Amino acid sequence: MLSKVKSKRIIIVGGNAAGPSAAAKAKRVDPNADVIMFEAGDFISTGTCELPYLISGDIKDYKKIVFFDENSFLEKKGVKVFTNHLVENINSKNKSITVKNLIDGSDQIFSYDKLILSTGSVVKKIPTLSDSIQNLFYLKTVSNYLQIKNYCDSNNVQNVLIIGASFIGLETADAFRMTGKNVIVIDSREHPMPNSEVEIQHLIKNTLAEHDVKFLGNAGATNYIIGENRLKGFKFEGRMIDVDLVLVAIGFAPNSLLAIKANLEMGVFGGIKVDNKQKTSDPNIFACGDNTEVINKITNRPDYLPIATFAHQQGHVAGANAAGAFEFSKPVIKNIAVKIFDKTFTSVGLTSSEVNSLKYNSKSVSDITNNIIKVMPESGKVYGKIIFNSDTKQILGASFYGTDEVIGYADLISSFIQNRIPGDKLSEVSFNYTPPKSPFINLLSILGRKIDKEKI
């Protein structure tokens, strides 16, 4: 009589973007595998990029961005899920993990054949501001949103301070302003979106002012006034400014502590180092998502890009390979966008500061034109800048500031970078034209002509 073959156990640590992707893929590749996912928080499979739009009211119910729970994920994906379970340690020699049940405090050991770390990222914090301050919040999880909502529902919140003027900070400034709050945004650097092109920074600053959002730059040494366990205000250039609610949005870092404790090899940005199969330095452990580093398509170097779409793609590859497949992650091109009131900012590839630090031979072209034909009542201005290799005219990066049209501009530039098409070829593209939706001469065509005129 033949003995029954023991099924492979695949454990996933982390249940937000990359984790569910990896778990579901592993189960599809090997339906006989015992796939288990642990999540330290209350929710799995959530839409974190949508959180600001819960604050603004564009999305009415947080449950709409919670796509699965423990029961539905087991029913539809065949994966057992444990929320409020924190993986504390990895014993790579014995191929086991120690898991703490955060509800009852008990510990349990689970063995694995393959382990996938998708622990994501953590918010960066200001050391002088304690998490115990009652009106200080972050916005990374659905639980964070519920904390903010509950506080606003129970208190008279009129003045909101946002610390940090990059993506999350500007999105939440927009969201809180849409609910009638007075919003102040501060940043340690002079202008908002400090990692973007200088021209974009000024355009964003103008947009904030147009919508009555105060921006205060060079605020790195801000003196915060704390009393009765609340941040009541701050001093800036001799002025005292009152505050009812504070949101810290100064960025994210890889959540790599578990990997470090397991002596896995780390990358230059503090993320877990993985190969193109999402395998770590331990052959039985994979990693994917915001806790890892990626290869930048343009530089061919490691980079840290905590972007949900990348995390989802990496999760597929990690899950497939942990289950016995042979799939690969490819180098990526940064292509990001943010809505700032009635404007949209997009950035693709490298910025001028990155190009300069990497010492590329480069030039740039820029222009401002109408986003649709001038005679139409909805016509407005759109700004674009393209940075290109001065030896080959291949595009290194681009930024745009306008309305919805800039999403398509960034996607086309990303395609040009991916396929190594020189920037001057933009002048040869047959762009569409219809008066209410597009210009007679497209901004990208104008920029392509400018690149074409530059001598190599």
C-alpha positions in Angstrom: 0.0 0.0 0.0 1.4 3.4 -1.0 1.9 5.9 1.8 0.1 9.3 1.4 2.5 12.1 0.4 2.6 14.9 2.9 1.3 18.2 1.5 3.7 21.1 1.4 3.0 23.9 4.0 3.5 27.4 2.7 3.3 30.2 5.3 2.8 33.9 4.4 3.6 36.6 7.0 1.6 39.8 6.3 -1.8 40.1 4.8 -2.1 43.4 3.0 -1.2 43.8 -0.7 1.7 41.3 -1.4 0.6 38.7 1.1 -2.8 37.9 -0.3 -1.4 37.9 -3.8 1.3 35.4 -2.8 -1.1 33.2 -0.8 -3.7 33.0 -3.6 -1.1 32.3 -6.3 0.6 29.6 -4.2 -2.7 27.8 -3.7 -3.5 28.0 -7.5 -0.1 26.6 -8.4 -0.3 23.8 -5.8 -3.9 23.2 -4.8 -2.7 20.5 -2.5 -0.5 22.8 -0.5 -1.4 23.8 3.1 -1.3 27.6 2.7 -1.6 29.7 5.8 -1.4 33.5 6.2 -0.8 35.5 9.4 -1.6 39.2 9.8 -0.8 41.2 13.0 -3.6 43.7 12.3 -7.4 43.5 12.2 -7.8 43.4 8.4 -6.4 41.7 5.4 -6.5 42.6 1.7 -7.3 46.3 2.1 -6.9 49.2 -0.3 -4.5 51.4 1.5 -4.1 53.9 -1.4 -7.8 54.7 -1.0 -7.6 55.7 2.6 -7.5 59.5 2.0 -10.7 59.2 0.0 -12.4 57.8 3.1 -11.5 60.9 5.0 -12.8 63.2 2.2 -16.0 61.2 1.9 -15.5 60.2 -1.7 -15.6 56.6 -0.4 -18.5 56.4 2.0 -17.8 53.1 3.9 -14.4 51.7 4.9 -15.8 48.2 4.3 -15.7 48.9 0.6 -11.9 48.8 0.6 -11.7 45.6 2.7 -11.8 43.0 0.0 -11.6 39.8 2.0 -11.8 38.7 5.6 -10.7 35.4 7.2 -13.8 33.5 6.2 -14.2 34.8 2.6 -10.5 34.3 1.8 -10.6 30.7 3.0 -13.8 30.2 1.0 -12.7 31.8 -2.2 -8.9 31.3 -2.2 -8.6 28.1 -0.1 -6.1 29.9 2.3 -6.4 29.8 6.1 -6.0 33.3 7.6 -5.2 34.3 11.2 -5.6 38.0 11.9 -4.3 39.6 15.1 -1.5 37.1 15.0 2.1 38.5 15.2 5.0 36.4 13.9 7.7 37.1 16.4 10.6 34.9 15.3 11.8 32.6 12.5 13.9 29.5 13.3 15.3 29.0 9.8 17.3 25.9 11.0 14.2 24.1 12.1 12.0 25.8 9.5 9.5 27.1 12.0 8.0 30.4 13.2 6.8 31.6 16.6 3.4 33.3 16.5 1.8 35.4 19.2 -2.0 35.5 19.4 -2.5 39.2 20.2 -6.0 38.6 21.6 -5.2 36.0 24.3 -1.4 36.5 24.4 -0.6 32.8 23.8 2.4 31.7 21.6 2.4 28.8 19.1 5.0 27.3 16.8 4.2 26.5 13.2 6.5 24.6 10.9 6.8 25.5 7.2 8.3 24.1 4.0 8.4 27.5 2.4 8.0 30.9 4.1 7.0 34.1 2.4 7.7 37.4 4.2 5.3 40.2 3.1 5.5 42.4 6.1 5.2 45.6 4.2 6.5 48.9 5.4 6.2 51.0 8.6 5.5 54.7 9.0 8.5 56.9 9.8 8.0 58.7 13.1 9.2 61.9 14.8 11.2 60.9 17.9 10.0 63.8 20.0 6.3 63.1 19.4 5.0 60.1 21.4 2.4 57.7 20.0 0.5 58.3 23.3 -0.5 61.8 22.2 -4.3 61.5 21.8 -4.7 63.7 18.8 -1.7 62.5 16.8 -2.3 60.0 14.0 -0.8 58.2 11.0 -2.6 57.0 7.9 -1.4 53.6 6.7 -4.0 51.1 7.6 -7.8 50.9 7.8 -7.4 50.8 11.6 -5.5 54.1 11.4 -8.5 55.6 9.4 -11.0 54.4 12.0 -8.9 56.0 14.8 -9.0 59.3 12.9 -12.7 59.0 12.2 -13.6 58.1 15.8 -11.6 61.1 17.1 -13.2 63.5 14.7 -16.6 62.2 15.5 -16.0 62.6 19.3 -14.2 66.0 19.2 -14.6 69.4 17.7 -11.8 69.2 15.1 -11.4 72.4 13.0 -7.6 72.9 12.7 -5.6 70.1 11.2 -1.8 70.0 11.1 -0.2 67.7 8.5 3.5 67.1 9.0 5.1 66.1 5.7 4.3 67.5 2.2 4.8 64.5 0.0 2.2 62.1 -1.4 0.2 61.1 1.7 0.5 64.5 3.2 -0.8 66.3 0.2 -3.6 63.8 -0.4 -4.8 64.1 3.2 -4.5 67.9 3.0 -6.9 67.7 0.1 -9.2 65.3 1.9 -9.4 67.2 5.2 -10.0 70.5 3.3 -12.9 68.9 1.4 -14.6 68.3 4.8 -14.3 72.0 5.7 -11.3 71.7 8.0 -8.6 74.4 8.3 -5.4 72.7 7.1 -1.8 73.6 7.6 1.0 71.5 6.0 4.5 71.8 7.2 7.7 70.3 5.9 11.4 70.3 6.9 12.3 71.5 3.4 11.4 74.7 1.6 8.7 73.5 -0.8 6.0 70.8 -1.0 6.8 67.5 -2.8 10.5 68.2 -2.1 11.7 65.2 -4.2 10.0 66.4 -7.3 11.1 68.9 -10.0 11.5 72.5 -8.7 9.0 73.7 -11.2 6.4 71.2 -9.9 7.1 72.2 -6.3 6.1 75.8 -7.1 3.0 74.7 -9.0 1.9 72.6 -6.1 2.5 75.4 -3.7 0.2 77.6 -5.8 -2.5 75.0 -5.9 -2.4 74.7 -2.1 -2.8 78.4 -1.7 -5.7 78.5 -4.1 -7.5 76.1 -1.9 -6.7 77.9 1.3 -4.2 75.3 2.6 -1.3 77.0 4.4 2.1 75.6 3.6 5.0 76.3 5.9 8.4 75.2 4.7 11.8 74.9 6.4 9.9 73.7 9.5 12.4 71.0 10.6 13.0 72.6 14.0 9.3 73.2 14.9 8.5 73.7 18.6 5.4 71.6 19.4 3.3 72.6 22.4 2.0 69.5 24.2 -0.3 69.5 27.2 -2.8 67.2 28.8 -1.5 64.5 26.4 -2.5 66.5 23.3 -0.5 68.4 20.8 -2.2 71.8 21.2 -0.2 73.8 18.7 3.2 74.8 17.5 5.4 77.8 17.2 6.6 78.9 13.8 8.7 82.1 13.3 7.4 83.5 16.6 3.8 82.7 15.9 1.7 80.4 18.0 -0.6 78.2 15.8 -3.4 76.2 17.4 -4.0 72.6 16.4 -6.9 70.1 17.0 -5.6 67.1 15.1 -2.1 66.1 13.8 -1.3 63.7 11.0 2.3 62.6 10.6 3.1 61.8 7.0 6.9 61.8 6.6 7.3 58.6 4.7 7.7 54.9 5.0 10.6 52.4 5.7 10.8 48.7 5.0 9.3 46.5 7.8 12.4 44.3 8.0 12.8 43.6 11.7 11.7 39.9 11.4 14.1 39.4 8.5 16.9 41.0 10.3 16.3 38.8 13.4 16.5 35.8 11.0 19.8 37.0 9.7 18.6 37.4 6.1 20.7 39.5 3.8 19.5 43.1 3.6 19.8 45.6 0.8 21.2 49.1 0.6 17.9 50.8 1.5 17.2 48.6 4.5 14.8 46.3 2.6 15.2 42.6 2.2 17.5 41.6 -0.6 15.8 39.2 -3.0 16.7 37.7 -6.4 14.5 37.8 -9.5 12.5 34.9 -8.1 11.8 36.8 -4.9 14.0 34.4 -3.0 16.0 35.7 0.0 19.4 34.6 1.1 17.7 31.6 2.7 16.6 29.2 -0.1 13.3 28.4 1.8 12.3 31.9 2.5 10.8 34.3 -0.1 9.9 38.0 0.4 7.7 40.4 -1.6 6.2 43.9 -1.3 7.2 47.0 0.6 9.7 45.1 2.8 11.9 44.4 -0.2 14.0 46.3 -2.7 13.4 46.2 -6.5 15.7 46.7 -9.5 15.2 50.0 -11.2 14.9 49.5 -14.9 16.7 52.7 -15.8 19.7 52.5 -13.4 19.8 48.7 -13.2 20.5 49.2 -9.5 18.5 48.3 -6.3 15.8 50.9 -5.4 13.1 51.2 -2.7 9.7 51.9 -4.2 6.9 51.0 -1.9 4.1 51.0 -4.5 1.1 48.7 -4.2 1.1 47.6 -7.9 4.7 46.4 -7.5 3.9 44.6 -4.3 1.0 42.8 -5.9 3.2 41.7 -8.8 6.0 40.5 -6.5 3.5 38.6 -4.5 2.4 36.6 -7.5 6.0 35.7 -8.3 6.9 34.8 -4.7 3.7 32.7 -4.2 4.2 30.8 -7.5 7.9 30.0 -6.8 7.2 29.0 -3.2 4.7 26.5 -4.6 7.2 25.1 -7.1 6.8 27.2 -10.2 9.6 29.1 -11.9 8.6 32.7 -12.4 10.6 35.9 -12.4 10.2 39.5 -11.3 11.4 42.1 -13.8 13.0 45.5 -13.2 10.5 48.3 -12.7 9.9 51.8 -13.7 8.7 54.2 -11.1 5.4 55.6 -12.4 3.4 57.4 -9.7 0.6 60.0 -9.5 -1.2 62.0 -6.9 -4.4 64.1 -7.0 -4.0 67.5 -5.4 -7.5 69.2 -5.4 -8.3 69.8 -9.1 -4.8 69.0 -10.3 -2.9 65.8 -10.9 0.9 65.3 -10.6 2.7 62.5 -12.2 6.3 61.4 -12.1 7.8 58.6 -14.1 11.4 57.4 -14.1 14.1 59.5 -12.5 14.0 63.1 -11.3 16.6 65.8 -12.1 18.2 65.4 -8.7 18.5 61.6 -9.1 19.9 62.0 -12.6 22.5 64.5 -11.3 23.5 62.3 -8.4 24.0 59.4 -10.7 26.1 61.6 -13.0 24.2 60.9 -16.3 25.0 63.0 -19.3 21.6 64.6 -19.5 19.5 67.5 -20.8 15.9 68.5 -20.2 13.0 70.1 -22.1 9.9 71.6 -20.7 6.8 73.5 -21.7 3.4 74.8 -20.6 0.5 74.5 -23.0 -3.3 74.0 -23.0 -4.5 70.5 -22.0 -7.4 70.9 -24.5 -8.0 73.4 -27.3 -8.1 76.9 -25.9 -11.6 77.8 -27.1 -13.3 75.1 -25.0 -14.5 76.4 -21.6 -12.8 73.6 -19.6 -9.4 74.4 -21.1 -6.5 74.8 -18.7 -2.8 74.7 -18.5 -0.6 71.6 -18.3 3.1 71.6 -17.5 5.5 68.9 -18.7 9.3 68.2 -18.3 11.3 65.4 -19.9 14.8 64.5 -18.9 16.8 62.6 -21.4 20.3 61.1 -22.0 22.1 63.8 -24.0 24.2 61.0 -25.8 21.3 58.8 -26.9 18.2 60.9 -26.4 16.6 58.0 -24.5 14.2 59.3 -21.8 15.4 59.1 -18.2 12.4 60.6 -16.5 9.5 63.0 -16.8 7.0 65.0 -14.7 3.7 66.5 -15.5 1.2 68.7 -13.7 -2.3 69.3 -15.0 -5.5 67.4 -14.9 -6.4 63.8 -15.8 -4.5 63.9 -19.1 -1.2 63.7 -17.3 -1.9 60.1 -16.3 -1.8 59.1 -19.9 1.3 61.2 -20.6 3.2 59.4 -17.8 2.0 56.0 -19.0 3.3 56.7 -22.6 6.6 57.9 -21.3 6.9 54.7 -19.2 6.3 52.7 -22.4 9.0 54.7 -24.2 11.5 54.0 -21.3 10.5 50.3 -21.2 11.1 49.9 -24.9 14.1 52.2 -25.1 12.5 54.5 -27.6 14.4 57.9 -27.9 12.4 60.9 -26.7 12.5 62.7 -30.0 10.2 60.0 -31.4 7.4 61.5 -29.4 7.1 64.1 -32.3 6.2 61.2 -34.6 3.3 59.8 -32.5 -0.1 60.3 -34.0 -2.0 61.8 -31.1 -5.8 61.9 -31.1 -7.8 65.2 -31.2 -11.3 66.1 -30.2 -12.0 69.6 -29.0 -13.6 68.9 -25.6 -11.0 66.2 -24.6 -7.6 66.8 -26.2 -5.5 69.6 -27.7 -4.8 70.2 -31.4 -1.1 69.8 -30.7 -0.3 67.4 -27.8 2.2 68.5 -25.1 4.2 65.3 -25.7 4.6 66.2 -29.4 5.9 69.6 -28.4 8.4 68.2 -26.0 9.4 65.5 -28.6 10.2 68.3 -31.1 12.3 70.1 -28.6 14.3 67.0 -27.9 14.7 66.5 -31.7 16.3 69.9 -32.0 18.8 69.2 -29.3 22.2 68.2 -30.8 23.8 65.0 -29.7 
